[in-house]
Amino acid sequence: MEGGATLGQNRWLLQGLFMAPSVVGESLKGAMLLAEVMGSGFGLPCNPAPGTYRTDIIQAVQVGSRDRVLQFCHQVQRLSPIGAYIRPTAGVSPGYGDEVVFAVGTFVDGSTLELSADGPLREPFTVFSQGCIHWTHWALVLEEALVQMGFCKNSAIDVDF
């Protein structure tokens, strides 16, 4: 009673309100990095396009093939803090008309805001990425994904689970 109104969840509520601006900011920086490197650097169609107005933290990139969608999502999962040993596989999921692959290795189960990628395995083979606690996590994923998708030759990351 002496602590005031808590709504039964004072700590989590306040922590969420406190962290929200920085997490959204890091997610936006990560999305802009993906758009800039994959769009401007490698000529892949991005939505939103590099340097354009953003209304969301989701970054869509047309990677051009089923294998590239799978490789990108594999690298997101492989470099995630939780479940890095899991290899995402395509499958049928309720609400999707095609096979889809999901990659999310997060501390809070199902929290796509931490770091995630997914994509339906159909033309035009677009991967949808979002979230990030710190934009440099996307830099690590991006470096390895570009190597695995055949856009670059070498990676500085020497981790194999």
Contact map, one row per residue, 1 for C-alpha under 8 A:
11111000000000000000000000000000000000000000000000000000000000000000000000000000000000000000000000000000000000000000000000000000000000000000000000000000000000000
11110000000000000000000000000000000000000000000000000000000000000000000000000000000000000000000000000000000000000000000000000000000000000000000000000000000000000
11111100000000000000000000000000000000000000000000000000000000000000000000000000000000000000000000000000000000000000000000000000000000000000000000000000000000000
11111100000000000000000000000000000000000000000000000000000000000000000000000000000000000000000000000000000000000000000000000000000000000000000000000000000000000
10111110000000000000000000000000000000000000000000000000000000000000000000000000000000000000000000000000000000000000000000000000000000000000000000000000000000000
00111111110000000000000000000000000000000000000000000000000000000000000000000000000000000000000000000000000000000000000000000000000000000000000000000000000000000
00001111110000000000000000000000000000000000000000000000000000000000000000000000000000000000000000000000000000000000000000000000000000000000000000000000000000000
00000111110000000000000000000000000000000000000000000000000000000000000000000000000000000000000000000000000000000000000000000000000000000000000000000000000000000
00000111111110000000000000000000000000000000000000000000000000000000000000000000000000000000000000000000000000000000000000000000000000000000000000000000000000000
00000111111111000000000000000000000000000000000000000000000000000000000000000000000000000000000000000000000000000000000000000000000000000000000000000000000000000
00000000111111100000000000000000000000000000000000000000000000000000000000000000000000000000000000000000000000000000000000000000000000000000000000000000000000000
00000000111111110000000000000000000000000000000000000000000000000000000000000000000000000000000000000000000000000000000000000000000000000000000000000000000000000
00000000111111111000000000000000000000000000000000000000000000000000000000000000000000000000000000000000000000000000000000000000000000000000000000000000000000000
00000000011111111100000000000000000000000000000000000000000000000000000000000000000000000000000000000000000000000000000000000000000000000000000000000000000000000
00000000001111111110000000000000000000000000000000000000000000000000000000000000000000000000000000000000000000000000000000000000000000000000000000000000000000000
00000000000111111111000000000000000000000000000000000000000000000000000000000000000000000000000000000000000000000000000000000000000000000000000000000000000000000
00000000000011111111100000000000000000000000000000000000000000000000000000000000000000000000000000000000000000000000000000000000000000000000000000000000000000000
00000000000001111111100000000000000000000000000000000000000000000000000000000000000000000000000000000000000000000000000000000000000000000000000000000000000000000
00000000000000111111111000000000000000000000000000000000000000000000000000000000000000000000000000000000000000000000000000000000000000000000000000000000000000000
00000000000000011111111100000000000000000000000000000000000000000000000000000000000000000000000000000000000000000000000000000000000000000000000000000000000000000
00000000000000001111111110000000000000000000000000000000000000000000000000000000000000000000000000000000000000000000000000000000000000000000000000000000000000000
00000000000000000011111111000000000000000000000000000000000000000000000000000000000000000000000000000000000000000000000000000000000000000000000000000000000000000
00000000000000000011111111100000000000000000000000000000000000000000000000000000000000000000000000000000000000001000000000000000001111000000000000000000000000000
00000000000000000001111111110000000000000000000000000000100000000000000000000000000000000000000000000000000000000000000000000000001000000000000000000000000000000
00000000000000000000111111111000000000000000000000000000000000000000000000000000000000000000000000000000000000000000000000000000000000000000000000000000000000000
00000000000000000000011111111100000000000000000000000000000000000000000000000000000000000000000000000000000000000000000000000000001111100000000000000000000000000
00000000000000000000001111111110000000000000000000000000100000000000000000000000000000000000000000000000000000001000000000000000011111100000000000000000000000000
00000000000000000000000111111111000000000000000000000001100000000000000000000000000000000000000000000000000000000000000000000000001000000000000000000000000000000
00000000000000000000000011111111100000000000000000000000000000000000000000000000000000000000000000000000000000000000000000000000000000100000000000000000000000000
00000000000000000000000001111111110000000000000000000000000000000000000000000000000000000000000000000000000000000000000000000000001101111110000000000000000000000
00000000000000000000000000111111111000000000000000000000111000000000000000000000000000000000000000000000000000000000000000000000110000000000000000000000000000000
00000000000000000000000000011111111100000000000001100000001000000000000000000000000000000000000000000000000000000000000000000000000000000000000000000000000000000
00000000000000000000000000001111111110000000000000000000000000000000000000000000000000000000000000000000000000000000000000000000000000000110000000000000000000000
00000000000000000000000000000111111111100000000000000000001000000000000000000000000000000000000000000000000000000000000000000000000000000100010000000000000000000
00000000000000000000000000000011111111110000011111000000001010000000000000000000000000000000000000000000000000000000000000000000000000000000000000000000000000000
00000000000000000000000000000001111111111000000001100000000000000000000000000000000000000000000000000000000000000000000000000000000000000000000000000000000000000
00000000000000000000000000000000111111111100000000000000000000000000000000000000000000000000000000000000000000000000000000000000000000000000000000000000000000000
00000000000000000000000000000000011111111111010000000000000010000000000000000000000000000000000000000000000000000000000000000000000000000000000000000000000000000
00000000000000000000000000000000011111111111110011000000000010000000000000000000000000000000000000000000000000000000000000000000000000000000000000000000000000000
00000000000000000000000000000000001111111111000001000000000000000000000000000000000000000000000000000000000000000000000000000000000000000000000000000000000000000
00000000000000000000000000000000000111111110000000000000000000000000000000000000000000000000000000000000000000000000000000000000000000000000000000000000000000000
00000000000000000000000000000000000011111111000000000000000000000000000000000000000000000000000000000000000000000000000000000000000000000000000000000010000000000
00000000000000000000000000000000000001111111100000000000000000000000000000000000000000000000000000000000000000000000000000000000000000000000000000000000000000000
00000000000000000000000000000000000001110111110000000000000011100000000000000000000000000000000000000000000000000000000000000000000000000000000000000000000000000
00000000000000000000000000000000000000100011111010000000000011100000000000000000000000000000000000000000000000000000000000000000000000000000000000000000000000000
00000000000000000000000000000000001001100001111111000000001111000000000000000000000000000000000000000000000000000000000000000000000000000000000000000000000000000
00000000000000000000000000000000001000000000111110000000001110000000000000000000000000000000000000000000000000000000000000000000000000000000000000000000000000000
00000000000000000000000000000000001000000000011111011100001100000000000000000000000000000000000000000000000000000000000000000000000000000000000000000000000000000
00000000000000000000000000000000001000100000111111110000000000000000000000000000000000000000000000000000000000000000000000000000000000000000000000000000000000000
00000000000000000000000000000001001100110000010111110000000000000000000000000000000000000000000000000000000000000000000000000000000000000000000000000000000000000
00000000000000000000000000000001000100000000000011111000000000000000000000000000000000000000000000000000000000000000000000000000000000000000000000000000000000000
00000000000000000000000000000000000000000000000111111100000000000000000000000000000000000000000000000000000000000000000000000000000000000000000000000000000000000
00000000000000000000000000000000000000000000000100111110000000000000000000000000000000000000000000000000000000000000000000000000000000000000000000000000000000000
00000000000000000000000000000000000000000000000100011111100000000000000000000000000000000000000000000000000000000000000000000000000000000000000000000000000000000
00000000000000000000000000000000000000000000000000001111100000000000000000000000000000000000000000000000000000000000000000000000000000000000000000000000000000000
00000000000000000000000000010000000000000000000000000111110000000000000000000000000000000000000000000000000000000000000000000000000000000000000000000000000000000
00000000000000000000000100110010000000000000000000000111111000000000000000000000000000000000000000000000000000000000000000000000011000000000000000000000000000000
00000000000000000000000000000010000000000000000000000001111100000000000000000000000000000000000000000000000000000000000000000001111000000000000000000000000000000
00000000000000000000000000000011011000000000011100000000111110000000000000000000000000000000000000000000000000000000000000000001110000000000000000000000000000000
00000000000000000000000000000000000000000000011100000000011111000000000000000000000000000000000000000000000000000000000000000111100000000000000000000000000000000
00000000000000000000000000000000001001100001111000000000001111100000000000000000000000000000000000000000000000000000000000000111000000000000000000000000000000000
00000000000000000000000000000000000000000001110000000000000111110000000000000000000000000000000000000000000000000000000000011110000000000000000000000000000000000
00000000000000000000000000000000000000000001100000000000000011111001100000000000000000000000000000000000000000000000000000011110000000000000000000000000000000000
00000000000000000000000000000000000000000000000000000000000001111101000000000000000000000000000000000000000000000000000000111100000000000000000000000000000000000
00000000000000000000000000000000000000000000000000000000000000111111100000000000000000000000000000000000000000000000000000111000000000000000000000000000000000000
00000000000000000000000000000000000000000000000000000000000000011111110000000000000000000000000000000000000000000000000011001000000000000000000000000000000000000
00000000000000000000000000000000000000000000000000000000000000001111111000000000000000000000000000000000000000000000000000000000000000000000000000001000000000000
00000000000000000000000000000000000000000000000000000000000000111111111100000000000000000000000000000000000000000000000000000000000000000000000000001000000000000
00000000000000000000000000000000000000000000000000000000000000101111111110000000000000000000000000000000000000000000011010001110000000000000000000000000000000000
00000000000000000000000000000000000000000000000000000000000000000111111111000000000000011100000000001000000000000000000000000000000000000000000000000000000000000
00000000000000000000000000000000000000000000000000000000000000000011111111100000000000000000000000000000000000000000000000000000000000000000000010011000000000000
00000000000000000000000000000000000000000000000000000000000000000001111111110000000000000000000000000000000000000000000000000010000000000000000011011000000000000
00000000000000000000000000000000000000000000000000000000000000000000111111111000000000010000000000001110000000000000110000000010000000000000000000000000000000000
00000000000000000000000000000000000000000000000000000000000000000000011111111100000000110000000000000010000000000000000000000000000000000000000000000000000000000
00000000000000000000000000000000000000000000000000000000000000000000001111111110000000000000000000000000000000000000000000000000000000000000100110000000000000000
00000000000000000000000000000000000000000000000000000000000000000000000111111111000000000000000000000011100000000011100000000000000000000000100010000000000000000
00000000000000000000000000000000000000000000000000000000000000000000000011111111001111110000000000000011100000000001000000000000000000000000000000000000000000000
00000000000000000000000000000000000000000000000000000000000000000000000001111111001111100000000000000000000000000000000000000000000000000000000000000000000000001
00000000000000000000000000000000000000000000000000000000000000000000000000111111100100000000000000000000000000000000000000000000000000000001100000000000000000000
00000000000000000000000000000000000000000000000000000000000000000000000000011111111100000000000000000001110000000010000000000000000000000000000000000000000000000
00000000000000000000000000000000000000000000000000000000000000000000000000000011111100000000000000000000111000000000000000000000000000000000000000000000000000000
00000000000000000000000000000000000000000000000000000000000000000000000000000001111100000000000000000000111000000000000000000000000000000000000000000000000000000
00000000000000000000000000000000000000000000000000000000000000000000000000001101111111000000000000000000110000000000000000000000000000000000000000000000000000000
00000000000000000000000000000000000000000000000000000000000000000000000000001111111111100000000000000000100000000000000000000000000000000000000000000000000000001
00000000000000000000000000000000000000000000000000000000000000000000000000001100001111100000000000000000000000000000000000000000000000000000000000000000000000001
00000000000000000000000000000000000000000000000000000000000000000000000000001100001111110000000000000000000000000000000000000000000000000000000000000000000000000
00000000000000000000000000000000000000000000000000000000000000000000000001001100000111111000000000000000000000000000000000000000000000000000000000000000000000000
00000000000000000000000000000000000000000000000000000000000000000000010011001000000001111100000000001110000000000000000000000000000000000000000000000000000000000
00000000000000000000000000000000000000000000000000000000000000000000010000000000000000111110000000001100000000000000000000000000000000000000000000000000000000000
00000000000000000000000000000000000000000000000000000000000000000000010000000000000000011111000000111100000000000000000010000000000000000000000000000000000000000
00000000000000000000000000000000000000000000000000000000000000000000000000000000000000001111100000111000000000000000000000000000000000000000000000000000000000000
00000000000000000000000000000000000000000000000000000000000000000000000000000000000000000111110111110000000000000000000000000000000000000000000000000000000000000
00000000000000000000000000000000000000000000000000000000000000000000000000000000000000000011111100110000000000000000000000000000000000000000000000000000000000000
00000000000000000000000000000000000000000000000000000000000000000000000000000000000000000001111100000000000000000000000000000000000000000000000000000000000000000
00000000000000000000000000000000000000000000000000000000000000000000000000000000000000000000111110000000000000000000000000000000000000000000000000000000000000000
00000000000000000000000000000000000000000000000000000000000000000000000000000000000000000001111111110000000000000000000100000000000000000000000000000000000000000
00000000000000000000000000000000000000000000000000000000000000000000000000000000000000000001001111100000000000000000000000000000000000000000000000000000000000000
00000000000000000000000000000000000000000000000000000000000000000000000000000000000000000001000111110000000000000000000111000000000000000000000000000000000000000
00000000000000000000000000000000000000000000000000000000000000000000000000000000000000000111100111111000000000000000000111000000000000000000000000000000000000000
00000000000000000000000000000000000000000000000000000000000000000000000000000000000000000111100101111100000000000000011110000000000000000000000000000000000000000
00000000000000000000000000000000000000000000000000000000000000000000010010000000000000011110000000111110000000000000011110000000000000000000000000000000000000000
00000000000000000000000000000000000000000000000000000000000000000000000010000000000000011100000000011111000000000001111000000000000000000000000000000000000000000
00000000000000000000000000000000000000000000000000000000000000000000000011011000000000010000000000001111100000000001110000000000000000000000000000000000000000000
00000000000000000000000000000000000000000000000000000000000000000000000000011001000000000000000000000111110001110011100000000000000000000000000000000000000000000
00000000000000000000000000000000000000000000000000000000000000000000000000011001111100000000000000000011111000000011000000000000000000000000000000000000000000000
00000000000000000000000000000000000000000000000000000000000000000000000000000001111000000000000000000001111111110110000000000000000000000000000000000000000000000
00000000000000000000000000000000000000000000000000000000000000000000000000000000110000000000000000000000111110100100000000000000000000000000000000000000000000000
00000000000000000000000000000000000000000000000000000000000000000000000000000000000000000000000000000000011111100000000000000000000000000000000000000000000000000
00000000000000000000000000000000000000000000000000000000000000000000000000000000000000000000000000000000011111100000000000000000000000000000000000000000000000000
00000000000000000000000000000000000000000000000000000000000000000000000000000000000000000000000000000001010111110000000000000000000000000000000000000000000000000
00000000000000000000000000000000000000000000000000000000000000000000000000000000000000000000000000000001011111111110000000000000000000000000000000000000000000000
00000000000000000000000000000000000000000000000000000000000000000000000000000000000000000000000000000001010001111111000000000000011000000000000000000000000000000
00000000000000000000001000100000000000000000000000000000000000000000000000000000000000000000000000000000000000111111000000000000011110000000000000000000000000000
00000000000000000000000000000000000000000000000000000000000000000000000000000000000000000000000000000000011000111111000000000000001110000000000000000000000000000
00000000000000000000000000000000000000000000000000000000000000000000000000010001000000000000000000000001110000111111100000000000111110000000000000000000000000000
00000000000000000000000000000000000000000000000000000000000000000000000000011000000000000000000000000111100000011111110000000000111100000000000000000000000000000
00000000000000000000000000000000000000000000000000000000000000000000000010010000000000000000000000000111000000000011111000000011110000000000000000000000000000000
00000000000000000000000000000000000000000000000000000000000000000000100010000000000000000000000000011110000000000001111100000011100000000000000000000000000000000
00000000000000000000000000000000000000000000000000000000000000000000100000000000000000000000000000011100000000000000111110001111000000000000000000000000000000000
00000000000000000000000000000000000000000000000000000000000000000000000000000000000000000000000101111000000000000000011111001110000000000000000000000000000000000
00000000000000000000000000000000000000000000000000000000000000000100100000000000000000000100000001111000000000000000001111101000000000000000000000000000000000000
00000000000000000000000000000000000000000000000000000000000000000100000000000000000000000000000001100000000000000000000111111000000000000000000000000000000000000
00000000000000000000000000000000000000000000000000000000000000011000000000000000000000000000000000000000000000000000000011111100000000000000000000000000000000000
00000000000000000000000000000000000000000000000000000000000001111000000000000000000000000000000000000000000000000000000001111100000000000000000000000000000000000
00000000000000000000000000000000000000000000000000000000000001111100100000000000000000000000000000000000000000000000001111111110000000000000000000000000000000000
00000000000000000000000000000000000000000000000000000000000111110000100000000000000000000000000000000000000000000000001100111111000000000000000000000000000000000
00000000000000000000000000000000000000000000000000000000000111100000100110000000000000000000000000000000000000000000111100001111100000000000000000000000000000000
00000000000000000000000000000000000000000000000000000000011110000000000000000000000000000000000000000000000000000000111000000111110000000000000000000000000000000
00000000000000000000000000000010000000000000000000000000011100000000000000000000000000000000000000000000000000000011110000000011111000000000000000000000000000000
00000000000000000000000000100010000000000000000000000000111000000000000000000000000000000000000000000000000000011011100000000001111100000000000000000000000000000
00000000000000000000001101110100000000000000000000000000110000000000000000000000000000000000000000000000000000011111000000000000111110000000000000000000000000000
00000000000000000000001001100100000000000000000000000000000000000000000000000000000000000000000000000000000000001111000000000000011111101100000000000000000000000
00000000000000000000001001100000000000000000000000000000000000000000000000000000000000000000000000000000000000001110000000000000001111101000000000000000000000000
00000000000000000000001001100100000000000000000000000000000000000000000000000000000000000000000000000000000000000000000000000000000111111100000000000000000000000
00000000000000000000000001101100000000000000000000000000000000000000000000000000000000000000000000000000000000000000000000000000000111111110000000000000000000000
00000000000000000000000000000100000000000000000000000000000000000000000000000000000000000000000000000000000000000000000000000000000001111111000000000000000000000
00000000000000000000000000000100000000000000000000000000000000000000000000000000000000000000000000000000000000000000000000000000000111111111100000000000000000000
00000000000000000000000000000100110000000000000000000000000000000000000000000000000000000000000000000000000000000000000000000000000101111111110000000000000000000
00000000000000000000000000000100100000000000000000000000000000000000000000000000000000000000000000000000000000000000000000000000000000111111111000000000000000000
00000000000000000000000000000000000000000000000000000000000000000000000000000010000000000000000000000000000000000000000000000000000000011111111100000000000010000
00000000000000000000000000000000000000000000000000000000000000000000000000110010000000000000000000000000000000000000000000000000000000001111111110000000000000000
00000000000000000000000000000000010000000000000000000000000000000000000000000000000000000000000000000000000000000000000000000000000000000111111111000000000000000
00000000000000000000000000000000000000000000000000000000000000000000000000000000000000000000000000000000000000000000000000000000000000000011111111100000001000000
00000000000000000000000000000000000000000000000000000000000000000000000000100000000000000000000000000000000000000000000000000000000000000001111111110000001010000
00000000000000000000000000000000000000000000000000000000000000000000001100110000000000000000000000000000000000000000000000000000000000000000111111111000000000000
00000000000000000000000000000000000000000000000000000000000000000000000100000000000000000000000000000000000000000000000000000000000000000000011111111111000000000
00000000000000000000000000000000000000000000000000000000000000000000000000000000000000000000000000000000000000000000000000000000000000000000001111111111111000000
00000000000000000000000000000000000000000000000000000000000000000000001100000000000000000000000000000000000000000000000000000000000000000000000111111111000000000
00000000000000000000000000000000000000000000000000000000000000000011001100000000000000000000000000000000000000000000000000000000000000000000000011111111000000000
00000000000000000000000000000000000000000000000000000000000000000000000000000000000000000000000000000000000000000000000000000000000000000000000001111111100000000
00000000000000000000000000000000000000000100000000000000000000000000000000000000000000000000000000000000000000000000000000000000000000000000000001111111100000000
00000000000000000000000000000000000000000000000000000000000000000000000000000000000000000000000000000000000000000000000000000000000000000000000001111111111000000
00000000000000000000000000000000000000000000000000000000000000000000000000000000000000000000000000000000000000000000000000000000000000000000000000100111111000000
00000000000000000000000000000000000000000000000000000000000000000000000000000000000000000000000000000000000000000000000000000000000000000000000000100001111100000
00000000000000000000000000000000000000000000000000000000000000000000000000000000000000000000000000000000000000000000000000000000000000000000001100100001111111000
00000000000000000000000000000000000000000000000000000000000000000000000000000000000000000000000000000000000000000000000000000000000000000000000000000000011111000
00000000000000000000000000000000000000000000000000000000000000000000000000000000000000000000000000000000000000000000000000000000000000000001000100000000001111100
00000000000000000000000000000000000000000000000000000000000000000000000000000000000000000000000000000000000000000000000000000000000000000000000000000000001111110
00000000000000000000000000000000000000000000000000000000000000000000000000000000000000000000000000000000000000000000000000000000000000000000000000000000000011111
00000000000000000000000000000000000000000000000000000000000000000000000000000000000000000000000000000000000000000000000000000000000000000000000000000000000001111
00000000000000000000000000000000000000000000000000000000000000000000000000000100000110000000000000000000000000000000000000000000000000000000000000000000000000111
